[in-house]
Amino acid sequence: MELKINEGERVDDLQIRGYRIIQDPKRFCFGVDAVMLAHYAKVKPHERCLDLCTGTGIVPILMHAINSEDTSDVKYDAIELQEESVEMAKRSVELNDLTLDVHVILGDVKEAANYYDAASFQVVTVNPPYIEDNKGIKTEYEPKMIARHEIFLKLKDVISSASYCLADKGRFYMIHKPQRLAEIICLMREYKIEPKSLRFIHPYVDKEPVLVLIGGLKGGGQQMRVDAPLILYKEQGVYTDEVSKIYRI
Amino acid sequence: MELKINEGERVDDLQIRGYRIIQDPKRFCFGVDAVMLAHYAKVKPHERCLDLCTGTGIVPILMHAINSEDTSDVKYDAIELQEESVEMAKRSVELNDLTLDVHVILGDVKEAANYYDAASFQVVTVNPPYIEDNKGIKTEYEPKMIARHEIFLKLKDVISSASYCLADKGRFYMIHKPQRLAEIICLMREYKIEPKSLRFIHPYVDKEPVLVLIGGLKGGGQQMRVDAPLILYKEQGVYTDEVSKIYRI
């Protein structure tokens, strides 16, 4: 596959089965959140999986890398608002020869019903903008701002669209900030996605979590599970065994 | 103070400033949950503090032991449905010479408005029955069953009464099972107690939490904090330093 790389872009090796991704450090590079989400989400054979706010497509590409040996017939859809990111994601899909399995479109998550049928996915994943934005209308936004702040997409829109797309008993996987957990849990329930699992990600065992992984079940019953904490570092600069295994280093 | 001890009862030293409590192992003995709740809840000078489902009064007695050197004018009220427990709690209050500071009554938490004025407490604590009970009406209940199962008191009643008793910006502290966290968070918000802090209690660092401490603020704004995990054991039979300090052993 010939590599189309624009100025300022780079190609990063995902350290798993030779998969690669095109990124532009000036725009947005994936972080620990996308990696943890891709590992937290579970897919089963024959399922259709949708990634909202996909950016450069890191989550479906990494999930394909992680899961396709066992679940070769899973199809991944992905949607992103920023045109340049969609274009990069499409080139990464080609680069990894995944055009039959991963389908990225340009679109607004709020209008998911324009692109996808209701209840047509068994899995929805999302690494949404984390930060509430109360700064009103601006004329210009940086790509990083759009990816990180709720400028064009609120949490409520993310969960409402996920609920629309999910089949009954379909699974929802999101990564977000612990600060917003109460809001997340109540919105999920409002949109009939029952919170079923939580896992907090702590930099060190004695520090507050910086991220939380959330699993939900469309139309599920009450009762949830909280997992053991996911600790990133044993000591400064040294990953825990679990994280080393995830990063394959 | 003369000790009134009935058959089957014992007097346990709380390992803090000589405080003691009367318990009956056949009925119910306090566990790690009451101890952790008493340490998690914060009181400030001049505040009024109410403990719901107080049982033998362990939470207010322990909070008095922990806090009264710094906050000698805090007054503790406590309410319990089971008459024998109330009677034991009252004797423990006398035993520790706390009759001016701790006031235990027999009553139904659901009918808190019969006993207390609205918005009259700055702090409400509760270690409620944890287990949902769907077993219908029974003719006889064991004291332990009543303390552990939601037979006479549902989670919704606990939170509704806490909200009634709490002053604006009053603080709510509860310990419960992580399995019910989604329900807890949504009920708290329904009754205008905003969840503001969570701390999960894990037996070991690599195990699921068995309990969760929850802090709320009556009429508070969004955004919450999740703390570092509270780990009970370093290895089998060996408490972590934090827990050793709490238990003063």
Interface residues (C-beta under 8 A of the other chain):
Chain A: P178 Q179 R180 L181 A182 E183 I185 C186 M188 R189 E194 P195 L198 F200 H202 V205 D206 K207 E208 P209 V212 Q222 Q223 M224 R225 V226 D227 A228 P229 I231
Chain B: P178 Q179 R180 L181 A182 E183 I185 C186 M188 R189 E194 P195 L198 F200 H202 V205 D206 K207 E208 P209 V212 Q222 Q223 M224 R225 V226 D227 A228 P229 I231
